[in-house]
Amino acid sequence: MTTNRSDLFTHERRQQIIAILEEQQRATVPELSRLFAVSEVTIRKDLAWLANLKPIVRTHGGAILVSGTTSELGFDTRERLQHQEKTRIGIAAAKLVDDGETIALDSSTSSLYLVRALGTYKELTVVTNNLRSAMELCGRPGISVLMSGGLVRWEAYSLVSTLEETIFQHVHIKRAFVGAKGFSLAEGLTDINRDEVLFKRDMVAAAKEVVALIDHTKWDKVALATFCKTDRLKTIVTDSATPRHLIEQVRERGIEVIVV
């Protein structure tokens, strides 16, 4: 069940605001007000309080981060960021899924939007470590869900395992659909959590094709560790706000880029 943002305690909301600024570098008061379902007056008080403790600068109508860290934003909050872009990306990605195949989905919010766009199938097997995606697929006719075991990470509603053997050693994956914290030609797809990176590496290694689901905010950014090199990518699905020159650079490498 999705958490109501208005139910967050003040200190939790402020921590999430910092995480949003670390992810996007900037945010406006109206955006934060809508996201957390609180008044703009409340958000202004939050920003004023944070400005005394954190490296943020108040701007007219919002705030920017002076220097970020590697904090991980909670899943419920990330799900609401770039909502329209992720919806379009999910719809376009779902069109790549064929009946009768086995696909893998990571714990990114972009993959959840793909799940919501999936149609009707006679037989489709989905391998995922994301609890939210598994719950939304559970009981849908024609779709079987396989989950990896392991430790539950609340930040991503995911299961990560420290065991040497993974589920990907036992199944054949046609396509792996993955989101990322950042993407660059030099470093490929990157993420900030070690356990998620290890899981995604196994997923990528097992898949015949890798499809990246990344909105415009992830391009030309590098996070902690690489889980998929650029030359391993078959397709990237992104939105129209992505800089055109970056898209062309990727296409020159023989990678299909679907812009929505």
ABEGO torsion letter per residue (X at the ends): XBBBAAABBAAAAAAAAAAAAAAAGBBBAAAAAAAAGBBAAAAAAAAAAAAAABBBBBBBGBBBBABBBABBBBAAAAAABGAAAAAAAAAAAAAABBBGBBBBBBABAAAAAAAAABBBBABBBBBBABAAAAAAABGBBGBBBBBBBEBBBAAAGBBBBABABBAAAABBBABBBBBBABBBAAAEBBBABAAAAAAAAAAAAABABBBBBBBAAABGBBBABBABBAAABABBBBBAABBAAAAAAAAAAGBBBBBX
